[in-house]
Amino acid sequence: MTELRIITSNIRFSNPSDGSHDWPNRLPLLADLYQSFKPDILATQEGRQIQIKELDDSIPDLDLVDSHRSWIDERMYPCLFVNLQTISVERSGDIWLSKTPHVPGSKDFDSAFPRLCTWAEVTVKVSGEKLMIVNTHLDHILSSTRLGQIHVLINEVKKINDRPLMIMGDFNESPLTEVKKDLMDAFGLKDPWIEKNYAEETSHHGFSGTKAVTGDRIDWILMPKNFECTSLVMDKRSIENVYPSDHYPLLATVIPK
């Protein structure tokens, strides 16, 4: 059986007002975290092009999937990185979560910022299994906005995909709402966190770590129902009270069936 190692991780945009948690201090912590897990697929959220390129340079075992993209300087992007020793990428693209999803930088549904998802059609080299991987970051203010955005994602992905689908990202939404239900129903997915009967807890801690005891699990990895998730960890490491991000990354090991 082929195991895949997957990470989803909001990396927090570069913001000098974060003090000791500003990007230059966090970048080596993130790079060490990612490389110690040895993922086949890494999904990140937030970060503008310069920040993403710095991360790409810091994780030599992984390659950024961006050949399809024309970057907009002021926008923050969800991104996919893959280990090219284990994963081949056939196609990739961006979908802007608006009424005009192929217009870069477009926004609707009262979104505070333009939001998007990025996708890649991939093949697992050792087994030949074909998957579609989707990574997204929904808006952070209104549930109605996120619901409109996720319906755009569903409709557009259905137009281009005929493979088993894995979706991950920062959904800025409780996992107990219609956003996740509609997404799971549309693609026949499951939430391994629920399957493992883990207690709900916050995944966004605002650099407070375990002091942030309340909040929702807004970072998810969803997968086909016939996939097995052998391990799922919300990684809470820090070094000298500096956290890699204001979100805990999710690290999963899955077996496609």
Summary of the structure (lengths in Angstrom):
residues: 257
radius of gyration: 16.8
end to end distance: 8.4
largest distance: 47.3
contacts: 866
relative contact order: 0.17
helix: 26%
strand: 30%
